[in-house]
Amino acid sequence: MLELKRGDFPRDFLFGASTSSYQIEGHSFGGAGPTHWDTFAATPGNVVGGQNGAIACDHYNRMDEDLDLLKDGGFDVYRFSTSWARVMPEGRGRVNAEGLDFYDRLVDGLLERGIKPAATLYHWELPAALADLGGWSNRDIASWFAEFTQVVMERIGDRVWSAAPINEFFCVAWMGHFLGHHAPGLRDVRATARAMHHVLLAHGRSIEVMRGLGMENLGAVCNLEYTVPVDGSDAAARAARTYDGFYNRFYLGGLFNRAYPADLMEDLDPHMPEGYRDDMDLIGQKLDWCGINYYTRKIVAPAGGPWPHLETVDGPLGKTQLGWEIYPDGLYHLLKRVHDGYTRDIPLYVTENGMANDDRVSNGAVDDKARIDYLNAHLARVKRACDEKIPVKGYFTWSLLDNYEWNEGYDPRFGIVHVDFKSLKRTPKASYHALAKVLRT
C-alpha cells in the first residue's frame, strides 16, 4: 500500500499519469505519416527484436477504455503528447483532419471525465520528411515546429490545462545524435551541438506561438539526472561536471538564465550554429512552470579518448528492469536545485517518475510490489520538498500503460496498467489499485 495520502500534500497538489503518442497510440493507422522512429526501428540492430510502434497499445482505437482507467483511478491530470506526423504527415503543409479530430476527442473525453488535459506537443517522433531535410540539426526545424504548434493549438489550445512544446531535450539531441541509441541514430558531435540548440530554439518559437494564441500555463519538461563523481579526485569531479553540463545545465541554463554553461561551451562552441547567442532571449522567455522527469542518478568516472572524457559506472543500490539505479534522494536534490538555482518562484511538477519492472499477470492480477515501494520512496522525497516550501505542485507517474519503450522494444514495463501486447487486454496492477485507493479518498 502507499504510505502517503492526499492530505499529506498541499491542498492544490495534483496527481497525474503520463504517456506519449508513439509509445501507445499505434502509428500504422489514422492517416499518420512515417516518422524517423519507423525508419530507425526498420534498421537491423537498432531496436530489440526489430519492434516498432505500428500497433503499440492501440490507444488510438481504445481511447475511451484508457480514459476510464484514469477516471477510475482518481487522477487529476493526464499528460499526453501529440504526434507531429499524425497531424501533419509530411511535417509541413497538409493537415490530416483525422489526426486533429483524434486529439480533439481526447481532450473532450478528459474534460468530460473531470480530468485536466496536459499536452506535450512533441515526444520524439519526427516526421520522416523533415528528417530527410536534416531534422533537428537544421535550424529551419524551429519554424516547422512553430507551424505544427499553430495547427494543433488552434484546435485544442482553448481547452488544455497546460502545454509544453518538447519532452526531454536531452534525449532528442544527445540520445539521437551523439550516442545513436535513438532516432535518427547519429554519432556526430557537430550534429549533436546543433540539435541541442535547435531543440531549445524550437521550444522558444512554440511558446511564442502559444502565447500569441492567448494560451496560459505554458512550461518546459526537462529530464534530469542526479550526477556525482566516482571518487574524490579532481579528474572525477571534472568528469561529473561535464556530464552534468550536457545533461542538466545546458538546457536549464538556456531556459532560465539565457546562457549556456561556460565550462561546457569551451568544448561545444566550435560545433554550434553561427549566431546562436542571438537566440537566447527567444529561448529564455517567461515560463509558467517547469517539469522534471526523474528516474535515476549517474556516477561518473574520468576516461580517455575524445571529449567528453568520461564514463558512467554502476551504483551500489537496487536496479530497475533496465538496470537503472533506484536513488530517490536524487529527486529531492534536483527539485531543490532547480528551484534555488533556476526557476525561483514558478511551480515545479514531477512530470515523469517511474520504474521498469518485469511484471507478469498471475490469476488475473499483477503484484508489482517493487513499483509500490518505488512510489513510496519517491513520493516521500516530493513531500520533503513541499514541506520545505519548494513549490512542487504535482506528481505524474510514468506510465499509465505498459508501452513501446523505444530502442528497448516492448519488454520493459513501466505501466501501472499491464498491457498484453498480443490481445491488448489491460490489467490494472497492484500499483494502480494502491494509487486509486489514495487518490479517490
Phi, psi and omega in degrees: 000160176278139186276334181258153180240169177307318184294348177280350181248164178305154186300329183266011181287136185246141174249136182216178173228149184239152172213181170220155190301301186295332184284339184233333193289319193093112191261003186264012179212176180078015177081011181290142177272168180292149179239167177291342174287326174298316179295315181299314182292333181281354180266120184306137177093348183278322186233138178307124178070008182063025185282154182220183183262024184301318179248319181050235179265003183056034179299331180304322181260352184238026185304313184299319177300318182287323177293327175295326175298320177296314180296312181296333178279352178079019182288144179275326189225144170238118178262113182236168174236157177260147180265117179304313184286341174285322182277319181228090190304330177260003179087337179218160171074253189300134178253134177271105185302324181296324178293315177297320179299323180300312181289331173299313179294324179298311180297314179298321180296323177293313181298321178298333180264007178074027182249136181283126177277122177247108188262135167244126188287326187223125175228059161089350186263081182289133175306136184300326181298327178280327173300324178297337181263012178106350175054230185288348176275354180259124182302331182298344182298334178297320178287322177298318181291326176298320178296316177300315178304315181299315182297312184291312188281341169296335180270313188244355187296338180282350186236350179282147180282322178213164177210144173226142182291309194222136176270122169059079179306317182303314183294320179301314187274305190281311182296326183269337188241339179254311181274334181074014182279338179238164176300140010272007174080030180270159172225077191214113185294328180291315176298325179296310181300320179291319177296321179302318179284316185292330179292327175284325176296318177296320174304312182298316178295323180293316176300318179301315179296315182293322174299321179296335177274001179083015182281151178233176180059055181256139183214189178231146180242114181247134168270128185234148175235136175286123191241130179224151176285154183290334180205189184272009183284155176298323181295319178293321178298318178296318180296317179295323179292323177296314179299313177300329180293308183278343179269314188249304193288331180301311185283318177297320179295317178296316184290320191245343178245355182056035178200147174270153183298128186299321183295322179291322184290344174302329180260327184273335189305320180298341182259355185283155178293149181299135176075019185298330181296336179289349182267356193292328178294321178293318180294321188264023180292165188303136173240156182264344179195166175229132177258139179241122171261121185228134179228323190200176171247165175235131173259123193244135179238152175289154179210162178278194179083188182290167177311139019264013172059048181205168172212159177255149181236154181292139175275171186275350187273176181300155185239156173275181179302331179269005179082013179278129180294136180270109186225081185299327181302332180299327179294314177301312183299322180288321176301315179293317182295315181295317179296310185290324190256347187224301192273341181060260190251359181282154181298148172248145173231139167276098189275342171210137171196129182178181183221147170277135181216147182279074186278137179232147175276129178225119182054040175079010182224162177232113180265092181255061181304325180300323179288323177297318176299319179299313179298316179303313184294316184285323176295327177298323178288326175295317178299320178301316178298315178300317181297333178269014175068019168287129190283064175276121189249358180186161179221122181242120181283144170252117008223165175301313186240147161304143187208187176283112186263052172054235185291349178269357179069215187259002183290313181292133183243109180262350191285156166269355172237125179284139175239124171278112188284359171266307180272341184068017177292137176264133175229106177302134182273172178302325179296321176299312182295324178295316177296315182300321180298321179286314189286333180276352181279000000 
